[in-house]
Amino acid sequence: MSIKYFLASAAALLMFASCDEDSATLGIDMMPTTDLVTKNYQTYDVSTESYAVGDSVLARTSKSFFGRFTDPETGTTIKSDFLVQFNCDESFALPQHIENDSCIQLDLRLFIEDFAGDSLASFKLSVYELNQQLDPNADYYTNINPENYYDTSAKPIATKWFTINDRTITDSARWSKEYNNNIRVSLPNSIGTKIIRDYRKNPEHFANTASWLKSGNPCSKGLYFKLEYGDGAMAYIDIVQMNMYFNYYDEEYKKDTLGVSSFAATDAVVEATRFENSNLEELLDDKSATYLKTPAGIFTLANIPADMINVQDTINSAKITFIRYNDLTQSSFKLDIPQTILMVRLDDYLNGFFENYHVNDSQESYLATFNSSTNSYVFSNIARLVTRMVNEKRDGKATENWNKVLLIPVESTEDSSGNIVKLNHDFSMSSARLVGGEEGSVKMEVIYSSFR
């Protein structure tokens, strides 16, 4: 390239850049001075209060929860037990030559994914057969009454004392890679024998889950795991399994063999956890702050001050930060902090947000994650939500709850591309005390523009 050509090209680039900078304000320069856009920054007070859930949220979860735990920070107590059905796979089959068509061992395994509290706290559970079938297509809530589904005068088919950290096994076994922490409950072998013999007479009862649930076999309607005694921990149970052992003659290998067939709780059947909260009233009456407590405890209700914004203004951005107070309790069993919260309009929540499988749309519902550096949840831009509220008020379409939103701890499920495809209530044990109420100061920061 010649020096002359290089200099000419450089001059052209400079001219282009200069023209581009000048033309950025060309439209405004040509507008009448009365139409110039001005941007303004305003802050508005956001009033908040704690919102009682009343132990009733949609219990749509693949986990079950069992135990009782008292929060050392707030003194509130939560108790949980659960009802569960078992799936019968379409490929279910039993060997032809089972010795005496009899079960030699039947047990339940409750595999513990995680827990909150003291792993050495002692608990007693009882297992009851259900006499009413749970509908796999129905929605069940965390205030479900187990007494509607089993005979309260009947004796349990099994009982079990346990600790989450199983002290009946050796340390080497407990820490081995093959070990999965579980609660094992023995059932009467006679139950397994009845199931095996019904399979011989009525194999159609085992064709699929629907047939199994209607078969009338022991445990086919499901089981209730009732908390009888204990305090200090909550177990998160991700798999419930019923294992039926028997001796049979293996025709392929020509020898007697120990066999096992399993029925497991899956998404195809109902797992319904019942939660009972105690001592929430003091938190609901606390005017110095608001609370988030899971599971099925307390949300935070916020009133967005949309009626203070001029309807002639264009909202460019709106931001709200909810700051968490530090937990100063000296305890080894502090609860976790909710990691993800949903902001959703109160009417949308009451009209079936979770029941209808909705997810955040960044228009009327938003997600925020806990920032440990700032100890806060930040909804960085809810301008579309505020604009909708302003327009509803202007057009006379505002409902009683037109400017109210709930903050709800949630768990999200993502697809392979990272898109959120499902939102459920957060059922883990967690708690957060937020700045707000009558004494705290929550602000909404708004940048908006107007023509003059």
Phi, psi and omega per residue, in radians:
M1 nan 2.346 -3.138
S2 -1.352 2.732 3.099
I3 -1.079 -0.668 -3.132
K4 -1.086 -0.731 -3.104
Y5 -1.202 -0.680 3.137
F6 -1.094 -0.780 -3.141
L7 -1.125 -0.682 3.130
A8 -1.127 -0.692 -3.141
S9 -1.172 -0.733 3.135
A10 -1.089 -0.719 3.128
A11 -1.103 -0.694 3.137
A12 -1.117 -0.716 3.129
L13 -1.115 -0.705 3.113
L14 -1.115 -0.710 3.117
M15 -1.114 -0.699 -3.123
F16 -1.130 -0.794 3.135
A17 -1.082 -0.715 -3.139
S18 -1.112 -0.751 3.127
C19 -1.130 -0.649 -3.096
D20 -1.154 -0.733 3.119
E21 -1.121 -0.723 -3.126
D22 -1.177 -0.673 -3.058
S23 -1.303 -0.223 -3.138
A24 -1.105 -0.488 -3.141
T25 -1.916 0.252 -3.057
L26 -1.101 -0.739 -3.110
G27 -1.111 -0.721 -3.133
I28 -1.187 -0.666 3.138
D29 -1.067 -0.591 -3.085
M30 -1.458 -0.224 -3.124
M31 -1.360 2.636 3.010
P32 -1.071 2.576 -3.090
T33 -1.076 -0.402 -3.135
T34 -1.295 -0.239 -3.083
D35 -1.792 0.102 -3.087
L36 -1.050 2.461 3.122
V37 -1.458 2.314 3.045
T38 -2.077 2.452 3.105
K39 -1.898 2.428 -3.100
N40 -2.246 2.600 3.080
Y41 -2.054 2.212 -3.134
Q42 -2.370 2.633 2.984
T43 -2.056 2.507 -3.107
Y44 -2.283 2.536 3.090
D45 -1.302 2.376 3.079
V46 -1.984 2.055 3.113
S47 -1.469 2.450 -3.111
T48 -2.359 2.766 3.081
E49 -2.725 2.767 3.077
S50 -1.333 2.495 -3.043
Y51 -2.106 2.054 -3.100
A52 -1.306 2.249 3.105
V53 -1.465 -0.497 3.122
G54 1.304 0.544 3.124
D55 1.096 0.140 -3.014
S56 -2.123 1.691 2.951
V57 -2.263 2.813 -3.109
L58 -1.092 2.140 -3.068
A59 -1.601 0.911 3.136
R60 -1.620 1.580 -3.110
T61 -2.628 2.645 3.127
S62 -1.565 0.048 3.120
K63 -1.899 2.770 2.976
S64 -2.089 2.751 -3.051
F65 -2.298 2.446 -3.067
F66 -2.556 2.232 3.061
G67 2.513 -2.999 3.053
R68 -2.517 2.371 -3.074
F69 -2.533 2.402 3.087
T70 -1.887 2.139 -3.103
D71 -1.227 2.085 -3.119
P72 -1.160 -0.397 -3.131
E73 -1.359 -0.778 -2.996
T74 -1.921 -0.242 -3.106
G75 1.349 0.078 3.111
T76 -1.389 2.620 -3.116
T77 -2.125 2.428 3.065
I78 -2.215 2.367 3.134
K79 -2.093 2.513 -3.103
S80 -2.585 2.404 2.886
D81 -2.511 -3.082 -2.954
F82 -2.726 2.799 3.011
L83 -1.975 2.558 -3.086
V84 -2.608 2.528 2.985
Q85 -1.873 2.899 3.110
F86 -2.045 2.494 3.098
N87 -1.501 2.523 3.008
C88 -2.058 1.941 -3.083
D89 -1.160 2.563 -3.127
E90 -1.109 -0.347 3.128
S91 -1.620 0.167 -3.089
F92 -1.039 2.325 3.109
A93 -2.737 2.624 3.064
L94 -1.997 2.615 3.100
P95 -1.053 2.740 -3.080
Q96 -1.242 -0.703 -2.982
H97 -1.945 1.263 3.041
I98 -1.506 2.297 -3.080
E99 -1.043 2.013 3.129
N100 1.050 0.269 -3.056
D101 0.789 0.841 -3.045
S102 -2.222 2.625 3.066
C103 -1.621 2.315 3.134
I104 -1.771 -0.218 3.066
Q105 -2.846 2.372 3.098
L106 -2.357 2.185 3.125
D107 -2.486 2.827 3.046
L108 -1.908 2.434 3.058
R109 -2.125 2.154 3.079
L110 -1.912 1.775 -3.075
F111 -1.452 2.195 -3.030
I112 -1.667 2.018 3.108
E113 -1.369 -0.697 -3.090
D114 -2.820 3.108 3.107
F115 -2.789 2.863 3.002
A116 -2.149 2.477 3.089
G117 1.771 -2.643 -3.018
D118 -1.642 2.029 -3.088
S119 -1.214 -0.198 3.137
L120 -1.795 0.088 3.068
A121 -1.170 2.420 -3.078
S122 -1.601 2.429 3.125
F123 -2.356 2.670 3.006
K124 -2.149 2.266 3.068
L125 -2.115 2.671 3.018
S126 -2.148 2.587 -3.125
V127 -2.025 2.209 3.125
Y128 -2.116 2.507 3.010
E129 -1.348 2.441 3.046
L130 -1.385 2.503 3.042
N131 -1.957 0.017 3.043
Q132 -2.189 2.320 -3.085
Q133 -1.399 2.332 3.012
L134 -1.382 2.444 -3.107
D135 -1.515 2.024 -3.128
P136 -1.089 -0.307 -3.108
N137 -1.699 -0.007 -3.099
A138 -1.649 2.772 3.025
D139 -1.617 2.292 3.087
Y140 -2.048 2.578 -3.050
Y141 -2.030 2.882 -3.004
T142 -1.302 -0.037 3.031
N143 -1.781 0.363 3.117
I144 -0.949 2.455 3.134
N145 -1.765 1.846 -3.113
P146 -1.032 -0.461 -3.101
E147 -1.096 -0.297 3.086
N148 -1.363 -0.118 -2.992
Y149 -2.179 -0.014 3.079
Y150 -2.540 2.827 -3.134
D151 -1.418 1.905 -3.079
T152 -1.207 -0.296 3.118
S153 -1.552 -0.162 -3.110
A154 -1.387 2.721 3.059
K155 -1.444 2.606 3.095
P156 -1.165 2.628 3.099
I157 -1.437 -0.181 3.096
A158 -2.897 2.674 3.004
T159 -2.342 2.778 -3.097
K160 -2.740 2.248 2.905
W161 -1.646 2.405 -3.109
F162 -2.714 2.840 2.889
T163 -2.141 2.638 -3.126
I164 -1.067 -0.709 3.030
N165 -1.539 1.792 -3.012
D166 -1.174 1.941 -3.103
R167 -1.559 0.051 -3.137
T168 -1.525 -0.109 3.124
I169 -1.985 2.838 -3.113
T170 -1.290 2.758 3.116
D171 -1.094 -0.662 -3.131
S172 -1.129 -0.646 3.102
A173 -1.237 -0.680 -3.093
R174 -1.127 -0.629 -3.066
W175 -1.705 0.117 3.100
S176 -1.284 2.690 -3.117
K177 -1.143 -0.453 -3.083
E178 -1.397 -0.282 -3.031
Y179 -1.454 2.284 3.008
N180 -2.030 2.087 -3.070
N181 -1.008 2.232 -3.123
N182 -2.672 2.771 3.022
I183 -1.770 2.139 -3.135
R184 -1.824 2.224 -3.134
V185 -2.145 2.142 3.135
S186 -1.458 2.371 3.058
L187 -1.941 2.791 3.096
P188 -1.058 2.346 3.119
N189 -1.063 -0.468 -3.119
S190 -1.046 -0.519 3.099
I191 -1.144 -0.802 3.116
G192 -1.115 -0.670 3.123
T193 -1.096 -0.724 3.097
K194 -1.072 -0.689 3.140
I195 -1.147 -0.773 -3.140
I196 -1.087 -0.776 -3.081
R197 -1.258 -0.528 3.036
D198 -1.203 -0.578 3.080
Y199 -1.078 -0.673 3.114
R200 -1.127 -0.716 -3.065
K201 -1.468 -0.647 -3.025
N202 -2.342 1.238 -3.128
P203 -1.065 -0.378 3.122
E204 -1.153 -0.350 3.080
H205 -1.152 -0.269 -3.053
F206 -2.017 0.318 -3.091
A207 -1.204 -0.588 -3.133
N208 -2.885 -3.137 -3.077
T209 -1.131 -0.737 -3.118
A210 -1.051 -0.730 3.127
S211 -1.172 -0.702 3.117
W212 -1.088 -0.781 -3.107
L213 -1.088 -0.495 -3.108
K214 -1.709 0.028 -2.975
S215 -1.246 -0.423 -3.074
G216 1.434 0.093 3.087
N217 -1.178 2.716 3.017
P218 -0.975 2.374 3.110
C219 1.259 -0.024 -3.064
S220 -1.216 -0.508 3.090
K221 -1.384 -0.321 3.127
G222 2.160 3.126 -3.097
L223 -2.321 2.655 3.030
Y224 -1.990 2.128 3.071
F225 -1.700 1.825 -3.013
K226 -1.738 2.304 3.062
L227 -1.387 2.071 3.140
E228 -1.714 -0.652 -3.034
Y229 -2.752 2.590 3.007
G230 2.270 2.712 3.093
D231 -2.779 2.557 3.029
G232 2.169 -0.124 -3.115
A233 -2.770 2.791 3.051
M234 -2.343 2.141 -3.135
A235 -1.646 2.341 3.038
Y236 -1.722 1.936 -3.021
I237 -1.821 2.037 -3.071
D238 -1.725 -0.315 3.096
I239 -2.407 2.288 2.990
V240 -2.082 2.233 -3.007
Q241 -2.423 2.428 3.017
M242 -1.935 2.103 -3.076
N243 -1.930 2.264 -3.091
M244 -2.053 2.033 -3.071
Y245 -1.824 2.574 -3.135
F246 -2.762 2.790 3.021
N247 -1.709 2.391 3.112
Y248 -2.564 2.842 3.120
Y249 -1.662 2.054 -3.128
D250 -1.467 1.907 -3.081
E251 -1.198 -0.524 -3.136
E252 -1.184 -0.797 -3.085
Y253 -1.726 -0.023 3.068
K254 0.968 0.917 3.120
K255 -2.756 2.782 3.066
D256 -1.284 2.403 -3.000
T257 -2.427 2.585 3.008
L258 -1.516 2.185 -3.136
G259 -2.039 2.811 3.096
V260 -2.537 2.422 3.010
S261 -2.191 2.492 -3.007
S262 -2.192 2.558 2.956
F263 -2.085 2.259 -3.079
A264 -2.186 2.661 3.003
A265 -1.368 2.251 -3.134
T266 -2.344 -3.107 3.111
D267 -1.161 -0.256 -3.115
A268 -1.364 -0.207 -3.122
V269 -2.211 -3.131 -3.024
V270 -1.646 2.299 2.874
E271 -2.123 1.923 -3.039
A272 -2.073 1.959 3.126
T273 -1.656 2.373 3.085
R274 -1.838 2.224 3.087
F275 -2.000 2.478 3.031
E276 -2.275 2.083 3.108
N277 -1.733 2.540 3.084
S278 -2.266 2.591 3.028
N279 1.205 0.504 3.089
L280 -1.406 -0.311 -3.021
E281 -1.022 -0.691 -3.121
E282 -1.095 -0.664 3.121
L283 -1.220 -0.695 3.133
L284 -1.148 -0.500 3.140
D285 -1.532 -0.117 -3.114
D286 -1.267 1.991 -3.118
K287 -1.604 -0.028 -3.094
S288 -1.574 -0.129 -3.099
A289 -2.875 3.065 2.965
T290 -2.190 2.964 -2.994
Y291 -2.303 2.664 2.864
L292 -2.136 2.084 3.123
K293 -2.351 2.247 3.088
T294 -2.167 2.718 -0.011
P295 -1.573 2.633 3.007
A296 0.894 0.812 -3.084
G297 -2.032 -1.464 -3.050
I298 -2.392 2.391 2.948
F299 -1.868 3.074 3.000
T300 -2.000 2.293 3.109
L301 -1.784 2.270 3.123
A302 -2.119 2.448 3.069
N303 -1.810 1.930 -3.122
I304 -1.344 2.193 -3.068
P305 -1.373 0.925 -3.096
A306 -1.185 -0.418 -3.124
D307 -1.277 -0.124 3.124
M308 -1.621 -0.101 -3.097
I309 -1.656 2.335 -3.134
N310 -1.106 2.225 -3.101
V311 -1.180 -0.249 3.128
Q312 -1.477 -0.182 -3.089
D313 -1.520 2.659 3.036
T314 -1.760 2.132 -3.121
I315 -1.461 2.016 3.125
N316 -1.479 -0.711 3.105
S317 -2.729 2.646 3.082
A318 -2.492 2.294 -3.025
K319 -2.326 2.373 3.051
I320 -2.280 2.339 3.089
T321 -2.032 2.242 3.075
F322 -1.910 2.016 -3.050
I323 -1.661 2.416 -3.138
R324 -1.686 2.379 2.969
Y325 -1.322 2.459 3.070
N326 -1.194 2.499 3.049
D327 -1.476 1.955 -3.083
L328 -1.665 0.141 -3.135
T329 -1.157 2.381 3.071
Q330 -1.599 1.616 -3.111
S331 -2.631 2.576 3.081
S332 -1.436 -0.122 -3.035
F333 -2.133 0.734 3.070
K334 -1.113 2.552 3.113
L335 -1.332 2.706 3.054
D336 -1.208 2.899 3.076
I337 -1.669 2.335 3.058
P338 -0.964 2.245 -3.032
Q339 -1.569 -0.535 -3.128
T340 -2.317 2.297 3.090
I341 -2.204 2.565 3.120
L342 -1.807 2.307 2.938
M343 -1.768 2.088 -3.103
V344 -2.454 2.556 3.119
R345 -1.087 2.443 -3.082
L346 -0.993 -0.780 3.141
D347 -1.089 -0.667 3.120
D348 -1.125 -0.691 3.107
Y349 -1.133 -0.802 -3.104
L350 -1.184 -0.422 -3.113
N351 -1.670 0.315 2.958
G352 1.743 0.670 3.132
F353 -0.989 -0.874 -3.106
F354 -1.375 -0.655 -3.138
E355 -1.057 -0.586 -3.113
N356 -1.644 0.244 3.055
Y357 1.038 0.623 3.094
H358 -1.321 2.712 3.028
V359 -2.242 2.983 -3.132
N360 -1.083 2.350 -3.101
D361 -2.025 0.050 -3.131
S362 1.011 0.414 3.035
Q363 -2.189 -0.869 3.091
E364 -2.192 0.034 3.080
S365 -2.611 2.450 -3.017
Y366 -2.466 2.719 3.066
L367 -1.990 2.567 3.013
A368 -2.441 2.487 3.112
T369 -1.880 2.643 -3.114
F370 -1.209 2.272 3.106
N371 -1.817 1.880 -3.087
S372 -1.200 -0.415 3.142
S373 -1.211 -0.686 -3.127
T374 -1.808 -0.044 3.140
N375 0.959 0.827 -3.025
S376 -2.694 2.921 2.953
Y377 -1.976 2.263 -3.091
V378 -2.092 2.113 2.951
F379 -1.698 1.738 -2.870
S380 -1.285 -0.504 3.120
N381 -2.718 1.749 3.096
I382 -1.909 0.583 -3.064
A383 -1.028 -0.699 -3.112
R384 -1.114 -0.701 3.116
L385 -1.106 -0.830 -3.121
V386 -1.115 -0.706 3.121
T387 -1.066 -0.738 3.109
R388 -1.086 -0.727 3.114
M389 -1.077 -0.793 3.136
V390 -1.040 -0.788 -3.116
N391 -1.164 -0.664 3.111
E392 -1.106 -0.717 3.119
K393 -1.147 -0.739 -3.133
R394 -1.122 -0.687 -3.059
D395 -1.557 0.110 3.108
G396 1.249 0.445 -3.114
K397 -1.906 0.201 -3.078
A398 -1.283 2.331 3.056
T399 -1.553 -3.136 3.123
E400 -1.057 -0.589 -3.101
N401 -1.831 0.483 -2.948
W402 -0.999 -0.549 -3.081
N403 -2.005 0.343 -3.115
K404 -1.781 2.383 3.074
V405 -2.277 2.667 3.061
L406 -1.889 2.532 2.961
L407 -1.823 2.066 -3.002
I408 -2.227 2.148 3.033
P409 -1.133 2.326 -3.073
V410 -2.406 2.868 2.937
E411 -2.069 2.444 -3.092
S412 -1.999 2.663 3.037
T413 -2.089 2.275 -3.096
E414 -1.965 2.671 3.035
D415 -1.506 -3.075 -3.073
S416 -1.118 -0.337 3.130
S417 -1.644 0.025 3.134
G418 1.520 0.144 3.103
N419 -1.463 2.405 3.125
I420 -1.300 2.145 -3.100
V421 -1.990 -0.195 -3.137
K422 -2.683 2.431 3.011
L423 -2.183 2.309 3.056
N424 -2.256 2.790 2.997
H425 -1.034 2.556 3.056
D426 -1.402 2.037 -3.109
F427 -1.786 0.112 3.071
S428 -1.311 2.858 3.099
M429 -1.408 1.948 -3.128
S430 -2.634 2.815 -3.087
S431 -2.760 2.529 3.048
A432 -2.594 2.362 3.047
R433 -1.834 2.113 -2.997
L434 -1.877 2.558 2.987
V435 -1.060 2.306 -3.132
G436 2.700 -2.615 -3.038
G437 1.252 -2.702 -3.114
E438 -1.376 -0.406 -3.053
E439 -1.765 -0.455 -3.102
G440 -1.451 2.843 -3.107
S441 -2.077 1.966 3.034
V442 -1.974 2.282 -3.060
K443 -2.052 2.556 2.945
M444 -1.922 2.123 -3.140
E445 -1.693 2.155 -3.050
V446 -2.173 2.300 2.942
I447 -1.947 2.141 -3.128
Y448 -2.415 2.810 -3.105
S449 -2.163 2.696 3.093
S450 -2.593 2.759 3.119
F451 -1.687 2.489 3.056
R452 -2.363 nan nan
